[in-house]
Amino acid sequence: MILGIIPARYASTRYPGKPLIDIKGKSMIQRVYEQSLGAKKLDKVLVATDDQRIFDHVLGFGGNAVMTGSNHPSGTDRCQEALELSKGPFKYVINIQGDEPFIDPSQIDLLADLLDGQVELATLMIPVDSEEVLFDKGEVKVVFNSAMEALYFSRTPIPAIKGVPEGKWHLHHPFFRHVGLYAYRADILKQITLLPPSLLENAESLEQLRWLENGFKIKLAVTLFDSHCIDTPEDVEKALRLMNK
């Protein structure tokens, strides 16, 4: 049994109220929810929010939602509370980003296919195809072992390519960037939310480094579908252009 959870906060620092913004007649959270329903491997989809407006809105369009606390430092922590409130016999939770209205259901199913009962944590990555993306500190890069398990995530390019100009690194080595869709085994989810912040996590501002530092394994799969998140009002215009295509 797999539970899809969409964490949704109203009080976003960069874009307050963004789950409720209108994108061609539907709110962003409704679009994420409906895209998630298209995944074949999810047994239930649930919005986890700390805001009554979002909660009421989700119920209004026929969705499932739970009210969670307002003091969660991350979506992972909110997922843990939502899992507890769901009271279901779920083996895994998939954390679906609430600011990606065009997430492809096949991405969720690709992640779900990794969840064999032994996998503790899982996420996706996509090939890097340009110097701009490779050196963009907003794009998180990842390296992995022969078992497709993450070794490290970084905002800087990894690995460094010796003897090659930086602008041509991506032409000499297969780089990958992280796609922020997470799966957690239910028992592991509880464990990682009890961990204190780690040194590497604080350095890079990446919570998944806390998990690696504490010995947990993160399984990876490659997606070729490039979803787009909305962090600013300008991103809405980009999203609309994508829709028109």
N, C-alpha and C positions, 0 to 999 in steps of 0.2 A: 504494500500500500504506500502510495506516494502522495504527499500533500504539497500543493503549490501555494506558497505564501507571497503576497505582494505587500511589502512594507510601504506605508504611505504617510508621510508627515506633512502637516500643513505649514509648519514654521520653518521652511527651508531658508537658509541664510541668503543664498543668492537669488532665490525666486520664490518668495512666500506664496502659498496657495497653489502651487503649480499642479498638484494632482487634479484640481478642479478647472484648470484652464480649458477653454473650448478649442477643439481641433475639428473643424468642419462638422459642427453639430453634435459632437460627442466630447465628453470630458476626457482628459488624458487617462485617468484611472480606469474609465470604462473601456477605452480602447485596449489598454494593457490587459484588463480582465478578459475581454472577449477574445483577444489573441491567445491568451493562456488556455482558454477553454478549447481551443483548436488542437491542443496537444493531446495525443492519444494515450500517453502513459500516466497522466495525472488522474488520481481518483477523486480529488476535490481541489477547488481553488478558493482561496480565502484572502481577503484584504485585511491587513493588520494596521490599524491606525490609532492615533491618540487624540483625534479631533472629531467632535460630534458632527461637524458639517460633512466631512468625508464619509463617516459611518452612515449617516442618513442618506447621503447621495448614493452610496453603493447599494443599500437596501432598496432605494427608490428605483434603480434600474434592474432590480431582481438578482443582485449579486449577494454573495456571502461575505460577512465582515465581522470582526471582533474588535472591541476596544481594548487597547493595551496601555501600559503606563507611558508617561511623557518623559521619563528620565533615561531612556535607553540610549547608550552611546553609539550604537550601530544597528543596522538592519538585522544583523545576526542575532543580537540580543532580543530584538522585537520578535523575531521568528521563534525563539525559544518560548517566550510567553504565549505567543499565538498557538504554538503546538500544544502547550499545556491546556489552554482554554478550549482547544478543539476536541479534547477528550477522545480522540480517535485512535485506532490501532495502527498508526502510521509507522512504517519502518524507516522512511526517508522523508526529508523536507527539501524542496527546491525553492530557493530564494530568488524571486523574479523581480527585477528592477522596475519600480513603479514609474520611472521617467523614460521608458523606452516604448512608446506607443505602437511601434511597428515591429516589435519582436516577432520573429518567425516561430510558429509552433514547433517546427522541425528542430529548432535549436534546443528546445526544452526536451523533446523526445531523444535527441542525441545525447544529452546529459543523462537522462533517465536510463538509457541503455547501458551506462557504465555501472549502475547500482545493482550489484550482484549479491549484496548482503555482506560481503567482505570489505568493500570499498568504504573508507571512513568519510572522506570528503572528495568532492569533484568539482571541476569547473571547466571552462572552455577557453580556447585561444584561437587566434586567427593569424595567418602569415602577414608579415610586414613587407610592404611592397614599395616603400619610398623612404628617402632620407628624412623627409619632413616628419613622418610618423615615428621613425626610429629615434629621433632626437627630441621629440615632443615629450616633456616631462609629465604631461597630463595623460599620456598613454603608457600603461604599465607593461613592461616587457617581462617575459618568463623564459627560464631555461629548465630542462627536464632530463631525467635519466632514461635508460633504455626500456624501462617498464612504463614509460609515459607518466611518471610521477614528478611533480614539481620539485626542483632543487632550490630555486630562488626566484623572487619577483623583485623588479626594480623599476624606478622611474627613469633610470639612465640605461643606455644600450648595454645589453649583456649577451654574449661576451664581447670584449674589445678585440678587434682584429689587428694583430701585429703586422706592421709593414705595409698597411693599406691605408690610403687617405680616408678619413672618416666619411666623407661624402659618398664613398663607394663600398662601404662596409656591407650594405644590404645586397650588393651584387656578388659578394664572395662567401656569404654564409646565410643559412636559412634562419632568420629572426622571426619571433612570434610575439604578439601582444595579447594581453589578457582581455577576455570578454567577461564582464562582471555578472555572471550567472552562477550561483553556487548551489551545490547539493550537499546535505549533511545527513549522515546516519543519525537517527534520533538520539541514541545514547551519546554519540560524539558531540552533537550539538550542545547538549547540556554541559558536557565537560569543558568545551572551549569557551563557553560563556562565563565559566568560573575562573578562568585564567587571568592573572593580572597583565596589564600592558607590558610588552617586552621592549628590549633595547632596539632591535631592528625595526619593529613596528613603529616605534616613536621616531626613528631616524627617517624612514621612508613614508610614514603615515599610511601604512598598508596593514590592515588587520590580519591578513592571511599569513604574514610573516610570524606573528605570534604563534600560530598553529604549527608552522614548520619548526620554529625554535623549540617547541615543546614536544617534538617527535611525532606529530601526526602526519599522515601521508595524504597528499592531494592528487588525485587522479586527473589526467587531462585528456581532452579530445579536441580535434581540430574542426572548426567550423569555417565555412567559406562565406557565410552570410554576415554582412556587416550591418548590425543594428545601430541605431543612432539615438543617443540620450538627449534629453532636453534639460539644460541647466540654466538657460537665460531666455528672455523674451525673443532674442534674435534667433535662437534655435528653433522656435516655433515656425518662423518663416522658412527655414531650411526644411523642416519636416513637411510643410505644406507643398514645397517644391517637389519633394520626393513623392508625395501622394499624387501630384499631378502627372508625374512620370508614369 
